[in-house]
Amino acid sequence: MNRLDGREPRDMRPVEITTGVNIHAEGSALIQIGQTKVICTASIEDRVPPFLRDANQGWVTGEYGMLPRATNQRMQREATRGKASGRTQEIQRLIGRSLRTVTDLKTLGSRTIWIDCDVIQADGGTRTASITGAFVAMTLAMGRMRKQNQLQGTPLRGMVAATSVGMIDGTACLDLDYVEDSQADVDMNIVRTDAGRFIELQGTAERSPFTQDEMQAMLDLAARGIDQLFAHQRRVLHEILPSLLPRP
């Protein structure tokens, strides 16, 4: 199968993660996967939501948005419309859930880590790029907390990253761009830890049902891509990540 950008079905688009892109945030990263670009920032707030009052634990939550000209046509800001779309709310919950799964909330104390993921350019896979970049931003924020002696124990249980896969003309393909995603017979978003455990599988047959063998082929491709994303995360976090994870 020939993909439009010349990739093989098992190939990811080029990945680049740049840290420290926001001088004000406790942690920040710009993640670029192909032409998709997302700025992820982590902010620490010395309080927790009301439902966690007196629970002696922290919280991690996410917000997600697309800039008006992130796509080929300008979109109205959701703040102007006065309400976040169902898609935005779903992605925000997914980001928060994915990060909390690998966080020991007790170690944060009564603090909230706010993760803001702002898509500045979209070409498919914005939610999966957001999760992957958000983990980097959150880890950087935790590293700052460690330097300031605000953490007891190790706040991370593991790492998390995400990618997309799909079936296109009967072939399982990794990391779909927008054109591929819009034409795929099946598209799936997969969120996984570095221990190989799944956090979320979002799969939909857009045009025709898929078999168990096809699903396994997509899972295998996702594992390949997510392992590459973990390598990118480790590369930019190599100085602080070992101190935040449990010792093997």
N, C-alpha and C positions, 0 to 999 in steps of 0.2 A: 504493500500500500504506500502511495506517495502522499505525504502531508504537504500542505501548501507552503510551509516554511522549510521544507526539505528534511525534517526530522524523521527518524525511524519511529515506529509505534511505541517503542520502549524508552524513548528519549524525553527528558525534560527540557524545557526552555532554559536559557541561561539564568542563573540565580546570582543575585548580589545583595548583600546585607551590609548597610552602613550604619554604624552606631554614633551616638552623640549628635544627632541632627537637630536637637532642640536644647538650647542652653538652660532652659528653665525647668524642664521635667526631670524627675529623679532618674528616669530611664527612657531612652528613645532610640528608635531604629527606623531607617527607611529600607523597606524590602522591595526589590524589583525582581519579578519573575516574568521573563519575556518583556512585554510592553505594559504589564500590570505593575503599578507602583502604589504602595501604601505606606503612609507615615504612621507609626505606632508609638504612642507615648504612655508612660506609666507615671501616675501621680499618687503620692501617699497622703492620706487624710487621717488625722488622729481621732477618728471616731468610726463607729460601725452603724449599720442600719438599725432601726428601732427593734426589729425582731431578734437581734443578736445582743441586745442590751443585757449585761450581766452574764453573758455566755462565756466570757473569758476566751474569746477567739476573734480572729480577724475575718476579713472578707475580701474577695476579689471579684470585680464586676467589669463588664465591658460595654463600651458604646462604639457604634459603627456609623459611618456616614460616607456619602460620595459627594465630592465637590461638584458644583453645577456643570462644569465642563469636563468631567472625568470620562464622558462618553462622546460619541460623534455628534450628539445634539445636546444643547444645554438643557439641564433639568432644573426645575424649581427647587430651591432649598426646602427641606422638610420643615425646618423651623418657620419658614414663611407660610407654609401650608398649615402649620399649627399642630401637626400630628405625624409621628413616625409611621411609615408604611409597615404592613405586616411582614414584608421581607426583611426590612431593617430590624424589626423587633426579634425576628427569628434568629438573624445572624448575631445580634448582640447577646442573646441568651446562649447561643452556641459558643461564642468566644469566652464568655464568663465561665460556662460549665467546663469547657476544655481546660482552662487554666486552673480552676479550682481542683480538678481531678488530680493534678500533679503537685498541689500545694498542701503543706501541712499548716492549716489555718491557725492552729493553736500557737505556732511560733510567732505569728504576726502581732500577737497582743490585740488590743482593741483598736485596730487600724484597718482601714480599707485601702486597697490598691485599685485605683481606677485606671482602666486601660482604654485609651481612645485610639480607634483605628480609622483613619481618614484616607479614603481612596482618592488619589490625585489623578490617576489615569487607569482606566479599566480596559482590560482585554482578556477577560475570562479568569476565573479562579480568585476573585477578590476575597471571598470569605476564607479560603484556605491560606492564601498569602497573609491575611490579617492574623490568623491564629499563629502561624509560624513566626511572623514578626513580633506579635504581641508577647510570645514567650521570651524573646530576646529582651524586649523593653522591660518586662516584669523582672527578669533575672538581674538586669542592670540596676533596677531600683532596689532589689533585695541586697545586691552587693553594696550599695550605698548605706543601707540600713545596717549591714554587718559592720562596716567601717565605723559607724556611729554607735556601735554597741547596743542596737535596738532589737536585736534578735537573740532568742534563746534556742539553741539547737539548730537543726538544719531545716530550712523552710521548704525545700523541694523534695518531693518523693521521686521525681524523674523528670524527663523532658517530654515535650509534646510538639508535634508538627502535623501538617495536613496537606493533602494534595487532591487533585481531581483525576478521574479516569473515565473512560467511556467506550462504548462500542460504536465504531464508525464503519459502515459497509462490511460488517461481519468481523472486524478486527478490533481487538482490545488496544486502546491507545492511552498513553499516560499524559497528564498535564494538558488539558484541553484549553486552547485559546477561545476567544469569543465565537469566531466563525465555526470552529469545530463543535463547540458546545451547543450552538443553535441548530446544528444539522445532525447531531448525534442520535443514533437509535436509542442509546442508553447513556445517561450521565450519572456519575456518582461522586460524592465528596466523602473522603475518608480521613478521620482524625485518629491518630494512634500515638501511643507512648513509645519511648525508646526500648521498653521491655517487651514490645510486640503486642501490647494489649490495646484493644480498640475502645475509643471513647464514643465515636459516632460514625454511623454508616448512613449516608443519605443517598439512596439510589432510586432512580425512576426510569421506567421504560417509556420513552417519549413516543416511539413509533411502533415498536414490536417487543414482545416479551423476551426476556433473556433466560438462558439456561443456567443450571448450577455450574457447569463447566466454564461458561462465559463469566459468571460471577467470580469464580476462583481465579480465572486469568486476570480479571481486573484487580482483585485483591493482591495478587502476586506483583503486578505492575506497581500498584500503590506502595507496597512494601519497599520496592526498589527505589521509587522516587522519594519516599519519606526518609529512608536511610540516608539518601544524599542530602536532604534538607537538614537532618541532624548533624551531618558533617559540617555544613555551613554554619549552623548555630554554634557548634563547638569551637569552630575556628575563631569566631568573633568574641566568644565568651571564655576563652581558654584560661584567662587569668583569674576569673572569679568563680566559674562554675563548680570546680571541685570542692570549694569550701562551703557550697550551699547544698550539696547533695549528700545523702548518707554514704558513709564509707562502705566499699564493697566487702 
